[in-house]
C-alpha cells in the first residue's frame, strides 16, 4: 500500500508551492488514464454542509465514494493509494448553477460567444441546446477547477426564451465532455433582459403566449402538421422544447430582478404548475415568504448590489433574508465564464452579510444539486459520485486554496493557460 502526501501527487508540486497563493492554484496533478482507488485520510470532511467528521477517512473506488467515516473504523483497501490530508478540509465539489462556462470564451468579443442572443427580432430560442455549443477545451474551465468548481449548469442568455442549459462536468478535456443532465433547465427572462426597452408587462404576456401555444401544439399536433392551425408564437422545434416545461419534467429558470417581474413569474408558475427557479432576484427578499410558500428556489449573486432601474431596492443581506424565510438559496456568478473561479468568494461574501456558513456552503453544493434534480451530488455520502475538493483550510476564506480536485474519482490537473504562460516567461533569457 503506497502512501503519499498532497505535495507528492505530482513530483513538481513542491517546486510550485511558493506560487500557489499568487495563482490561486495548487500543485499540478496529472490525471491518470482511469479512476483509481484512493483513500483520503486525516481530514475534516463535510459529508453535508451541516455535518462534518473530524480526523476522517474517505475511500474512492471506480469514481464513487465507497466509504466515509471518522476515526479508525473505515476499512481501506490494500490497493488504495493513500493521500494524507491531515489538517485539510474536504468538501463536495462546488457547483456553479447559472453561467456561460464553455459557451462564451471572451465576454466582450461577439465571435467568442455561442450562448448569447439579442432581444430582437426573434426573442424565442427554446430549442437551443447548450451541449451543441459547449466547448470542453475552453480556457476558462481549468481556471474554474482551481477554484474548486467541478461542474456547472451552463446556459444561453438573451431574449425571452434563450434555450436549454446543460449540467456539465468540468473534468479535464482529455476526456469527452460528459453532461450530468441534458437538458438541465429551460432559460427565460423578464423585464428589460427579455425584450430590451419594452414594457415588462409585454414580456410576461409573450412568455405566457409561448407556453399557451406550446400547449395547443401538443393538443392539436395533427392539425399543426397539416397546416390547419393558426400561426403560433414559436417555431415547431421551440414548441417541442417547451413541452417538458409544461409537464413539469424540466424546470424553468426565469432571470428577473424587479419585484413586479418576480410576482409575475410566481403567478405564471402557479397558473401553469411549472417548476420555477428564479435567477437574479435582486428584490426577491421583498417576497421571501411567498417564494418559500411556493417552494421556488432563488439563484443569486450576493455581490450584485448596485441599484439599477430594474431593481432599485437591493440589499446585501438578500441571501440571508431569503434563507431565513425558508427559501432554497443557490449562489452563482450569474453569467461570466471568467468569473466562475470566484464562486466560493461569493459564498463567503454572503456569510459576511448574515448567511450561516453551512447555508453558504450548501448554496454552492447541495442546493444546486437538489433544485436541478440530482440530490446525490453536492454531498459526500457512500455510493455518491466522487466529485470533491481537498482545501488547505476554510473553503470560503480567500486565504485557502484548492489543493486537489477529484471529478469522478480522477485527480484533475490544476494547470491553466495562465500558469503555463508563467512557467514559460518567468525566466527571462539573458541577453
VENNORPE-V602608 format. One line per field, one symbol per residue. ss: DSSP state (~ for helix, > for strand, _ for the rest). phi: phi as a letter, one per 20 degrees, with the letter a starting at -180 (. if undefined). psi: psi as a letter, one per 20 degrees, with the letter a starting at -180 (. if undefined). Layout:
BEGIN
ss: ???
phi: ???
psi: ???
END
This chain:
BEGIN
ss: __>>>~~~____~~~~~~~~~~~______________>>>>>>>>>>>__>>>>>>>>>>>__>>>>>>>__________>>>>____>>>>_>>>>>>____>_____~~~>__>_______>____>~~~______~~~~~~~~__>>>>>>__>___>>>>>>>>>_________>>>>>>>>>>>__~~~~____~~~~~~~~~~~~~~~~~~~~_~~~~~__________~~~~~~~~~~~~___>>>>>>__~~~~~~~~~~~~~~___>>>>>___~~~~~~~~~~___>>>>_______>__>______~~~~~~~~___>>>___>_~~~~~~~~~~~~~~~~____~~~~~~~__~~~~~~_____________>__>>>>__________>>>>>>__>>_____~~~~~~~~~______
phi: .eccegfefcfefffegfefffelbdffcffffbfdeccecmeedefbgdbcdeldccddclndedabaemeeefdgfefeedfdgneddcfffceeabdgndcecgedgfecdcccfebededcfffdfffdfdfdgfffgffffenedbbedbfconfcepeecedfdfgffdffdffbbfeaedcbcmffecmefffffffffffffffffffgffcfffffemdcffefbfgfffgfeffffenfcfdedebcfgffffffffffffdleeecednlgdfgfcgfffffeldfcdbdfeecefcgfbfdecfegfffffffoefdddbelpgffegfegfffffffffdoffgffffffdcffgfffdncffencdcgnefedbcedfagfeeffebfebddcmndfdfdecgffffgffdfdegff
psi: pqpqrhiihpijghhihhighhilqaqqooprhrprpqopqjropnhrhjoqpqlrpppppljqoiqprqbjipppqhiqppookpirpprqqqopinakpihpgogjohijpjkpqaiqiojolhipphhiipoijpiighghhijjpirqoprrrpagoiaprqopqkqpihqqpophporhrpprqrbhhgkcjrphhhghghgggghghhgggghlhghghjkkrrprirrghggghighghijhpqooooqgqghhghhgggggggilqnpppqelhkhhhlggggghilorpproiimkpprhhnimqqhkggggghhijpppqpqilephiihijghghhhghghkipqghhgghijehghgghjkmhhrjrmqpirqmorpoqiboijphirqohpppokjppqpjprhghhhghhjiopqq.
END
